[in-house]
Amino acid sequence: MSFQMNPDYPSIEHLRVKSKKRMPKFAYEYLTEGCNEDLNVYKNTKEIRDIELMPTYLTDLKEVSMKTELFGKTYDAPFGITAVGLQSLMWPNTAQILAKTSVDFNIPFMLSTVTTMSIEECAEITKGNFWFQLYYPKNKEYREDILKRAWDNGCRVLCLLSDVPTFGYRPKDIYNGFGMPPKMMLRNIVNAALHPTWALESLRVNGIENRGMPSFKTLEKYMPGGMDLRQLGLFMDDFFDGKLTVERIKDIQKIWPGKIVIKGVASVEDVQTCVDLGLDGVIVSNHGGRQLDAGPSSISTLGPIVEKFKGKITIMMDGGMRNGPDMARVLASGADFCFLGRPFMYGTGALGTKGGDQAAWILKREFQQVMEQLNCEKVEDLPKFLHKK
């Protein structure tokens, strides 16, 4: 792959600033905000950055390798693109752009049930090398059909979402009309008009007949035609049941032949349950700080989980990482792999079709520099460089 980094945007922060200028306010706030007072969004990153790494300079460093094996596949870096709902609201065709980035950089891509690209299109772009995050459908027939579509299209890693038993209380989303049912607010229409590149590209990609608004492509098969926004909200509320239970996991184990990962765990007790069920992995996460403002950061819950379960189950983490040093801190703290969402979204918001590759290149280069600075040859050696104060 030949890629030329745009030097005008050399960091994820540069991409974030640019994306804020290009996105309508309602779309940018949907991406960046958490719930209630947004405390956990802030804590997720701050507490990662309290971690320090100690270099060892007077040693021979051969060649740094970022290659990481995960569930039988070898990736070129120890991070992937996590699932994000309604991706094309932030920038049109974001899901497709990021799926292609995952191929270009040989990193995993996780497709959400409620994003704006279908399972089938994702499979076509990634050649079947993608993960699927399942929001639990109430209807058994629909649930099994979605899983069959994912498996038949090449997906071999299923992520069951555990941390949305109820939707977080997000005041800014409510103000912007993103409650259920959603509302078409006059101020949003005005704000979209003030961002003509976003508006015109949305109309081009999503169609004038849809007023440029993206749709849930994977779910279209199960939706009645001609729904207005209110009917869509009622459909979504009726279609899903966010509560993940042991019995529901066991039911899915009976029909899913691939790997199963629980995404959104935070407690030792929940990980013990996953181990007892014979699951393949967990993603320690607090849903990007969007669900429980009174809860702990993702990194603060990682330590006890690593201490008890390292080597017994694959332990991954998402939430709060914004650059290469952040990922190095998390991996040094014992995680086997990282997933990131917002940094890639900032990339597409800032640079459109080129933004996913720009974000991946930055993250990979920053991470490599940290490893070289530490004199760390392999990703799995990073815990040796954790500075214990």
ChimeraX attribute file (.defattr): number of C-alpha atoms within 10 A of each C-alpha:
attribute: neighborCount
match mode: 1-to-1
recipient: residues
	/A:1	5
	/A:2	5
	/A:3	10
	/A:4	9
	/A:5	15
	/A:6	11
	/A:7	8
	/A:8	8
	/A:9	20
	/A:10	14
	/A:11	20
	/A:12	24
	/A:13	15
	/A:14	14
	/A:15	24
	/A:16	23
	/A:17	14
	/A:18	17
	/A:19	23
	/A:20	18
	/A:21	13
	/A:22	23
	/A:23	25
	/A:24	24
	/A:25	19
	/A:26	21
	/A:27	23
	/A:28	21
	/A:29	16
	/A:30	18
	/A:31	22
	/A:32	17
	/A:33	21
	/A:34	26
	/A:35	22
	/A:36	18
	/A:37	15
	/A:38	19
	/A:39	19
	/A:40	28
	/A:41	24
	/A:42	16
	/A:43	21
	/A:44	23
	/A:45	19
	/A:46	16
	/A:47	15
	/A:48	24
	/A:49	16
	/A:50	9
	/A:51	19
	/A:52	16
	/A:53	19
	/A:54	14
	/A:55	17
	/A:56	13
	/A:57	12
	/A:58	7
	/A:59	8
	/A:60	10
	/A:61	14
	/A:62	10
	/A:63	11
	/A:64	15
	/A:65	15
	/A:66	18
	/A:67	16
	/A:68	18
	/A:69	13
	/A:70	13
	/A:71	12
	/A:72	6
	/A:73	11
	/A:74	14
	/A:75	18
	/A:76	15
	/A:77	23
	/A:78	26
	/A:79	27
	/A:80	22
	/A:81	26
	/A:82	21
	/A:83	23
	/A:84	22
	/A:85	15
	/A:86	24
	/A:87	26
	/A:88	27
	/A:89	24
	/A:90	27
	/A:91	31
	/A:92	28
	/A:93	21
	/A:94	26
	/A:95	29
	/A:96	20
	/A:97	21
	/A:98	29
	/A:99	26
	/A:100	21
	/A:101	27
	/A:102	23
	/A:103	17
	/A:104	16
	/A:105	18
	/A:106	19
	/A:107	24
	/A:108	26
	/A:109	25
	/A:110	26
	/A:111	30
	/A:112	26
	/A:113	24
	/A:114	21
	/A:115	23
	/A:116	26
	/A:117	25
	/A:118	24
	/A:119	27
	/A:120	16
	/A:121	17
	/A:122	27
	/A:123	20
	/A:124	15
	/A:125	18
	/A:126	22
	/A:127	14
	/A:128	19
	/A:129	23
	/A:130	25
	/A:131	26
	/A:132	25
	/A:133	21
	/A:134	22
	/A:135	21
	/A:136	21
	/A:137	18
	/A:138	13
	/A:139	13
	/A:140	10
	/A:141	9
	/A:142	16
	/A:143	17
	/A:144	15
	/A:145	12
	/A:146	20
	/A:147	19
	/A:148	14
	/A:149	15
	/A:150	25
	/A:151	20
	/A:152	14
	/A:153	19
	/A:154	19
	/A:155	25
	/A:156	19
	/A:157	23
	/A:158	26
	/A:159	23
	/A:160	21
	/A:161	22
	/A:162	22
	/A:163	22
	/A:164	19
	/A:165	12
	/A:166	10
	/A:167	13
	/A:168	17
	/A:169	17
	/A:170	19
	/A:171	17
	/A:172	18
	/A:173	19
	/A:174	14
	/A:175	12
	/A:176	20
	/A:177	18
	/A:178	19
	/A:179	16
	/A:180	16
	/A:181	16
	/A:182	18
	/A:183	16
	/A:184	11
	/A:185	13
	/A:186	11
	/A:187	13
	/A:188	17
	/A:189	13
	/A:190	11
	/A:191	17
	/A:192	21
	/A:193	14
	/A:194	15
	/A:195	15
	/A:196	14
	/A:197	14
	/A:198	22
	/A:199	22
	/A:200	17
	/A:201	16
	/A:202	24
	/A:203	18
	/A:204	13
	/A:205	15
	/A:206	19
	/A:207	14
	/A:208	12
	/A:209	8
	/A:210	12
	/A:211	12
	/A:212	19
	/A:213	17
	/A:214	23
	/A:215	20
	/A:216	20
	/A:217	16
	/A:218	21
	/A:219	19
	/A:220	11
	/A:221	12
	/A:222	11
	/A:223	14
	/A:224	10
	/A:225	8
	/A:226	8
	/A:227	12
	/A:228	10
	/A:229	14
	/A:230	12
	/A:231	15
	/A:232	18
	/A:233	18
	/A:234	14
	/A:235	17
	/A:236	17
	/A:237	13
	/A:238	12
	/A:239	19
	/A:240	14
	/A:241	16
	/A:242	19
	/A:243	14
	/A:244	17
	/A:245	10
	/A:246	11
	/A:247	9
	/A:248	11
	/A:249	16
	/A:250	13
	/A:251	11
	/A:252	17
	/A:253	16
	/A:254	8
	/A:255	11
	/A:256	18
	/A:257	12
	/A:258	14
	/A:259	16
	/A:260	22
	/A:261	24
	/A:262	24
	/A:263	24
	/A:264	24
	/A:265	24
	/A:266	26
	/A:267	13
	/A:268	18
	/A:269	11
	/A:270	16
	/A:271	23
	/A:272	16
	/A:273	12
	/A:274	21
	/A:275	17
	/A:276	9
	/A:277	13
	/A:278	13
	/A:279	19
	/A:280	19
	/A:281	23
	/A:282	24
	/A:283	28
	/A:284	27
	/A:285	26
	/A:286	30
	/A:287	24
	/A:288	27
	/A:289	28
	/A:290	23
	/A:291	23
	/A:292	22
	/A:293	20
	/A:294	13
	/A:295	14
	/A:296	18
	/A:297	28
	/A:298	30
	/A:299	28
	/A:300	14
	/A:301	19
	/A:302	24
	/A:303	15
	/A:304	13
	/A:305	22
	/A:306	20
	/A:307	12
	/A:308	12
	/A:309	15
	/A:310	14
	/A:311	10
	/A:312	13
	/A:313	19
	/A:314	20
	/A:315	23
	/A:316	24
	/A:317	30
	/A:318	28
	/A:319	28
	/A:320	32
	/A:321	26
	/A:322	19
	/A:323	21
	/A:324	21
	/A:325	22
	/A:326	23
	/A:327	28
	/A:328	28
	/A:329	25
	/A:330	28
	/A:331	23
	/A:332	22
	/A:333	23
	/A:334	23
	/A:335	28
	/A:336	25
	/A:337	23
	/A:338	24
	/A:339	24
	/A:340	22
	/A:341	20
	/A:342	19
	/A:343	25
	/A:344	28
	/A:345	30
	/A:346	29
	/A:347	30
	/A:348	29
	/A:349	30
	/A:350	26
	/A:351	20
	/A:352	20
	/A:353	20
	/A:354	19
	/A:355	27
	/A:356	30
	/A:357	24
	/A:358	27
	/A:359	27
	/A:360	26
	/A:361	19
	/A:362	19
	/A:363	24
	/A:364	20
	/A:365	13
	/A:366	19
	/A:367	22
	/A:368	22
	/A:369	15
	/A:370	19
	/A:371	23
	/A:372	18
	/A:373	14
	/A:374	17
	/A:375	22
	/A:376	26
	/A:377	18
	/A:378	14
	/A:379	22
	/A:380	18
	/A:381	14
	/A:382	23
	/A:383	18
	/A:384	14
	/A:385	20
	/A:386	20
	/A:387	14
	/A:388	8
	/A:389	5
